[in-house]
Every structure is written in structure tokens, then in C-alpha cells.
Amino acid sequence: MAALRRFWIRLAGDEMPVGFQMGCGVTAYTRDDAFALLLKVWPAKRGGPVIIDVSEDVDLTTLDQRHVLPNIGDMTRRGVWFPNLG
């Protein structure tokens, strides 16, 4: 089985759902798996997210220290950990 990896996905759009403005953190097996997990939590009424950049195996020290890091969910499990929707 493939190892889990951390992805940081940057998004664009004028009407970004609350919580996604800074990006989205996902732990997944592959980039496609990360996109599928993002789509599961993306509000359906917004259409699909516009992805502008993806960082694989993201270094957490590069993420926002004031907002992102204090508000992340469990990065050790497969799923979306920022925004922390659970």
C-alpha cells in the first residue's frame, strides 16, 4: 500500500467558501486522491474548486503560523485537515 502524503492546495476564485481562502490541507495517497477528498468537502453550490497550485509533501513550517497551524485537524489520517471542518 502506498504511503500517505501531505498536500497543500492553493485555490482561486471570487466567491471562495469560508475557510478555504488560505488554501486546503489534505493527507492522501496521491494527488488525484487529494483532489477527490477536497471535492467531498467542497460546497456543491459553489461549482468545482479552481486549483492554482499544489505542494506535495508540504513542509508545515511554510504554512501560515497564525491561522493555519493553530487550526489544523489530524494530518496523520487520510482526509482534509485544513480547513478543519470536523
C-alpha positions in Angstrom: 0.0 0.0 0.0 1.2 3.5 -0.8 2.3 5.8 1.9 0.1 8.8 2.9 1.4 12.2 1.8 0.5 15.8 2.9 -0.7 18.1 0.2 -1.3 21.9 0.3 -3.7 23.0 -2.4 -4.0 26.7 -3.2 -7.3 27.8 -4.7 -8.6 30.8 -6.6 -12.0 32.4 -7.1 -14.1 35.4 -6.2 -16.6 33.6 -4.0 -14.4 31.2 -2.0 -16.2 29.2 0.6 -15.5 30.2 4.2 -12.3 28.6 5.5 -10.7 27.9 2.1 -9.3 31.3 1.4 -5.8 30.4 2.6 -5.8 27.0 0.9 -6.6 23.5 1.8 -4.5 20.8 3.5 -5.1 17.2 2.6 -3.5 13.9 3.6 -3.9 11.4 0.8 -2.2 8.6 -1.2 -1.9 10.5 -4.5 -2.6 14.0 -5.9 -5.8 12.6 -7.5 -6.8 11.1 -4.2 -6.3 14.5 -2.6 -8.4 16.2 -5.2 -11.2 13.7 -4.6 -11.1 14.3 -0.9 -11.2 18.1 -1.5 -14.3 17.6 -3.7 -16.1 15.7 -0.9 -16.0 18.7 1.4 -16.3 21.5 -1.2 -19.8 23.1 -1.1 -21.8 21.7 -4.1 -23.5 25.0 -4.8 -20.1 26.6 -5.5 -19.2 24.5 -8.5 -15.8 22.9 -8.6 -12.7 24.5 -6.9 -10.2 26.3 -9.1 -6.8 24.8 -8.2 -3.9 27.1 -8.9 -1.0 25.3 -7.1 -0.4 22.0 -5.3 2.6 21.4 -2.9 3.3 17.7 -2.3 4.9 16.6 1.0 4.3 20.1 2.2 6.6 21.4 4.9 4.4 22.7 7.7 6.8 25.4 8.6 5.9 27.1 5.3 2.2 27.4 6.2 0.7 30.4 8.0 1.8 30.3 11.6 -1.0 32.4 13.0 -4.1 31.0 11.3 -3.4 27.7 9.6 -1.2 25.8 12.1 -3.3 26.5 15.2 -6.4 25.3 13.3 -5.4 22.1 11.6 -7.0 18.8 12.1 -5.4 15.4 12.2 -2.7 15.3 9.5 -1.8 11.6 10.2 -5.1 10.3 8.8 -6.4 10.3 5.2 -8.6 13.4 4.7 -8.9 17.2 4.8 -7.1 18.7 7.8 -7.4 22.4 6.8 -9.8 23.9 7.0 -10.7 21.8 9.9 -14.3 21.1 9.2 -14.9 18.5 11.8 
